[in-house]
Amino acid sequence: MPYIFKEPHRPSPWAQYRYRVRTRLLLPFLAVEWLSEWAAWFLGRWVFLEVLEYCGTLSILVGVIFYFAGSHDRREQKHFQAWQVINSAQGKGGSGGRIDALQDLNADSVDLVGVDLSDAFLHNLQIPGARIARCNLSGADMRGANLRNAVAPLSTLIFTNLRNADLRNAQFAQSDFTNADFNGANLANADLSACILDKADLRNTDLTNVANWKSIQSIVMSNIQACRNPPDGFVDWALAHGAVQFTSDNDWQSRIAATQPTR
């Protein structure tokens, strides 16, 4: 409770107060304390000061109310600024602040549908559960990114670097992964229905329980060498549909070049 709300007590006279100490050297300090007690007593009897203290307490309460009342506007302003960062850097290389902007928007459960992040540097981007349907991530560097449980159907990820990315339970139906690099990525339980995986690098990729792999639209020249935990029958099916197995990048690229039509 604030001091001025206390019941004021009249200080003792100096003649009584001074006997609290026996050393004369301490008398000046004791006098200051005694004068302060008298000043506090006089001010404590002044009702106007009590009114001021009530006003101060009330202003704090009003400030708290206004702070919470404006939380929605502050959130909207933060989202607007994040979108400005993303849109102003569209089509450019580098990060341009987009990693923080995307993570902030995703943390607030904002839809990222149709976002264009082509050629962006998004190393270690953390947007689990993001709703990024119809997004354009072509040429983006997303090594080590976390898109676990992301909803990203009908997306374009041509030449996207997804090495060591966490793509578990992600929904990529009807997405284009032509020339995408999944080396070391985790695609466990991901939905690849009607996806295009031509010339994609699936070496060392975890394919545990990958969903709808039989409905993959195309997997021609995709390198499935040493893919981990493929579903039963996946390797034979992929090879029968044009996938290859090469350890050497040079051998793989030579095979791809040999299949290209000559002009």
N, C-alpha and C positions, 0 to 999 in steps of 0.2 A: 504494500500500500504506500502511495506517495507520502512524503514527510508532512506536507501541509494539511493532509487529511487527519493527522493525529491530533488528539486533544492537547493543546499547548499547556505547558507547565511553567509557572513563573520561576525563573532562576533564583538561586539563593543570593543574598547580599554579599558584597565583596568581603566584608569582615568575616563571614563564615566560609566563604569559598576559598580564601587564601590559605586557610589552615590545612588544605589538602596536601601541601608539600612542606617539607621542612627545610629544604635548601633554597636560599635566596636566589641562586642562579636560575632556578626554574620559574621564578615569579613572572618574568615577562611573557613566557609561553603560556602560563596559566591565565594571565590577564587577557591575552588574545582569545583564549578559549572561552573565558567568562563573557567577554564582549560579544563573541559570536553567538553564545547562547541567548543573550539579551536581544540581539538583532533577530535571531530566528524566532524568538517569542513574539516580538513586535510584529514581524512579518506574518507569523502564523495567525495572528488575530485579524489580519487584513483579508476580508472576504473576497476582494477583487482578485487576489492571487489564486484563491481556490477556484474561482470562475475560470481563470486562465488555464488552470491545470485541467479542468473538465473539458475546456475547448481543445486543448492539446490531445487529450485522450480521444475525443470525438473525431478529430482530424485524422488520427491514425486509423480509426474504424472506417471512416469515409474512404481513405486511401486504399484500404484492403478491399472494400466493396468495388471501387472503380477498377482495381487491378484485375480482379476476377471477372468483372463484367467485360473488360476489354481483351480477355484471353483469346476469344474467337477471332477478333480483328488482328491480333498479333500473329496468330497462327496463319491466317490468310495472307498476311503480308510476308511472312517467312516463306510460304509456298510460292507466292508470286516472284519473290527474289530468286528462289531456287530454279523456277522455270526460266527466268531471264538468263541465268547462267547457262542452262542447258541449251536454250534456243540460240543464244548469241554465239556459242561455240560449235553450232551445227556444221558438219562437213569439214571441220578442222581437226588436225592431229593434236596430240597431247591431251592432258586432262582438262585444263581450263576450269578447274573447280567442279567439274561434273560429278566426280566420285562423291564428294560430300553432299552435293545437291541431291543426287539420286538416293543416297542413303537416308538423308533427312526426309525426303518425300515418302520413301518406302516405310520408314519408321512410323509415319503418320497415316499409313494405309492409303496413300494417294495412288490412284490408278496411273500407270505409265504407258497406257495403250498408245501405240503408234509412235513412240519416241524414236527419234533418229539419232543414233550414236555411232554412225559409220566412221571408221578410221580413228575412233577415240582411244586414248590410253586409259584403260579401266582396270589396271593391274590390281588384284585382290579386292575388287568391288564386292561389297557385302549387302546384297539385297534379297535375302531368302524370302520366299513367298510372294515375290513381286508379281504384279499383274501387268505384263508387258506384251500382250498380244499385238500382232502386226508390227512389231518393232523392227528397226533396221540396225543390225549390229555388224554389218559387213565390214571386214577389215579391222575390226576392233581388237585391241590387245586385252583379253580378259583372262590372262593367266592367273590361276589361283582364285578366281572369282567364286563367290558363293551364291548360286541361283537355286538352292535347294527348295523344292516345292513351288518353284516359279510357274506361273501360268503364261506360256508364251507361244500359243498356236499361231500359225500363218505368219511366222517371222522369217526374216532374211538374215542368215548368218554365213554368207559366202566369204571364204578366206578369214573367218574369225578364229583367233587364237584362244582356244579354251583348254590349254594344257593345265593339268592338275586342278581343273575346276570342279567344284562340288555341284553336280547337276542331278542329284538324287531326287526322285519323285517329281521331276519337272515335267510339264506337259508341253511337248513340242510338235503336236500334230500338225501335219501339212507345212512344216517349216523346211527351208532350203539350207542345207549344210554343205553345199558344194565346196570342196577344197578346205573345209574346216579342219582344225587341228585339235583332236581330242586326246592326244597322247598323254596318258597318265590320269585322265579325268575319271570321275565317278558318275556313271550313268545308271546306277542301280535303280530299278523300278521306274525309270523314265519312260514316257510315252512317245514312241517314234512312229506312230501310225501315219502313213502316207508321206513320210519325210523323204527328202532327196539327200543322199549321202555320197554322191559321186565324188571320187578322188579324195574323200575324207580320210584323215589319219586316225585310225582306231587302235593303233598299237598301244599295248599296256592299258587299255581302257577297261574299267570295270563294268561289265554288262550284266551283272547279277539281276535276274528277273526283269530284264528290260521288256517293256510291254509293247504288244502289237508289232513285233519285229517282222512278222510274215507279211504285213501290209506296207512295209517300206516301199516307197514308189520306185526308187532307183538306188543302187549301191555299186555302180560300175566303177572299177578301178579304186575302190576304197581299200585301204591297206588294213587288214584285220590280223596281221601277224602278232602273235602273243597277246591277243586280247584276253582279258581275265574274266573268268566265271561266265562264259557265254551260255545262254540257254541251250538245252539239248536240241541239236539239229541246226543251230544257228550258223555255225561255220560252214557246214555242207551246203546249206541253203544260200548263204552269201556268195560262196565260190561259184555255185551254179548260176547265180545272177550277176556275175561279172566282177566280184570282189577278188582281191589278190593278196598274197602273203609274201612280203619282202622285208628282210631285215635292213638291207642297205637302201638309203635314200636314193643313191645314184641309180641302182637297179630299178627301183620303183619308178623314178622319173623317166628313165629310159623306156620303160614299158609303156608309160603314159604317152610319151612322145611318139612311140612307134604306132600307137593307135590313132593318132591325130590324122585327119585327112590332109593329103598333100594338095598344094595349090598349083 
